[in-house]
Amino acid sequence: MNNKTILLVEDNPDDQSLTLRALKKNNISNEVIVVADGTEALDYLRSDGRELPALVLLDLKLPKVDGLEVLRRVRADPRTRLLPVVVLTTSKEEQDLLRSYGLGANSYVLKPVDFEQFSEAVRQLGLYWLVLNEPPPRNGRTG
């Protein structure tokens, strides 16, 4: 799992720490790039010459550019449109769920309040997206 980078897009420092702690607890030792707003996320993903992450964990409630707009722009860009994006949020709003999937989210995960539940959710995300899932080729282009 080590060579696959994770991009964590999260503005709340407590949730950043919680996510990093849960990854470490579950022996997910992948490099994690943390950005605190939607603009930083888009800048990171648009950087020429930089390898795309294997997975984006995207909060919805972000400053500058919100998570739904980040997702819309990721899916509109041929270079990133196949990138796995997991919405990791506290929002239980049906509208957020429907819009996330409508914009192309691969998964929508509610952040559990309890650390053990959250840790287990992160373990399962890591196992699926970084080990089991077969991603499209890095240089693959679709019509």
N, C-alpha and C positions, 0 to 999 in steps of 0.2 A: 504494500500500500504506500510505501514511503515516497515514491517519486511523483505522486499525484497531488497537486496543490489544491487547497480549498480556499475559496474567497468568501469570507464572512462579512456581510454587509449589515452592520448593526450599530446604531447610534448610542444605545444605552451601555455605559461601561460595566454595569453589573451583569447584564445579559452577555456581553462580550466575555467577561471573566468566567461566567457560568458555563458558557459553551466551550471555551478553551479547557476548563477544568474537566468537563464531561468527556471531551475528546481524549485528554490525557489519561483519565481514569480507565477508559476503554482501550488503551494502548493504540489509539489512532495517532500515529506519529507523523502524519503528513504535515508539510509546511502549511500554515494557515496565515493568509494575508487578511488583515482586519482593516476595513475602511468604515468610516463613521457616517457617511451620507451618500445619497444617490449620485451626486456629481463625482465624488471620488471613485465610486464603483465603475461608472461609465468611463472615466479617464483611465482607470486601470485596465479595463477590458479593451479599450481602443488603442492602447500603446502598441506601436509597431515594434516588431522584433521580440515581444514578450510572449512566452508560451501561455496559452489560455489555461485557466484552472480546470481541473477535472470536475469540479462541482462548485456551484454558487449557493450559499445559504443566505437567503434574502429576507430581511425584515420588511414589512410594508410601511410602517410609520417612520419615515425618515425625513430629516431636514433637507432643504434645497430641492431635491428631486425625490418624490416618494417612490416606494418600492414598485407600485404598479406601473409607473412611467419608466422606471429602470427596466422592468420586464418587457414592456412594449418596445423599447429601443433595442434591447438585446435580441428580441425576436425579429426585428426589422433589419438587422445587420446580417448580411450573408456570412460573415466571419464568425458570428456568435449565435446564430439562430438555433443551432442544434445543441448548444451548451446545456447540460443538465442544471436546472434551476429549481431549488426546493424553497418554497416560501415557508419561513419559520417565524411564526407570529403569535401574538396573544389575541389577535382579532378573531372573534367568533361570529362576526358579521357575515351573513349569507352573501351579501353583495360583494364583499372582499373575496370570498371563496369563489364565487361565480366569475368575477372579473379576472382573478388570478388564473384560473383554468382557461378562460376565454382568451387570455393573452398568451397562453402557452406554457404555464407553469407545469413542471413535471410532477410536482407533488405539493401538497398543502398540509403542513404539520403545525398543530397548536402547541405552543410552548407550555408544557406542564408546569404547575407552580412548584411542585415537590421536586427536589434535586434528584432523588433516586429515579423518579419517573422520567425526568428530563434526561438523565444520564442514559437510561435504557433507550429512550427515543433516539439519542445521538448515536448510541452503539448500533442500533438497527439501521439508521441512515448511513453510517460509515460502512457497515457490512454490505448493504445493498449497492450503494452508489460507487463505492471505491473498490469493491472486490467482485461482487456478483454481476453487476451490470456490464454489458458489453457496449462501450461507447462507439459512436460513429468514428470513422477515420479522421485524424486531425486535419488532413488536407482535403477531406471529402467536401464536395460542393453538391448542393441539390439544385434542381431546376429552378 
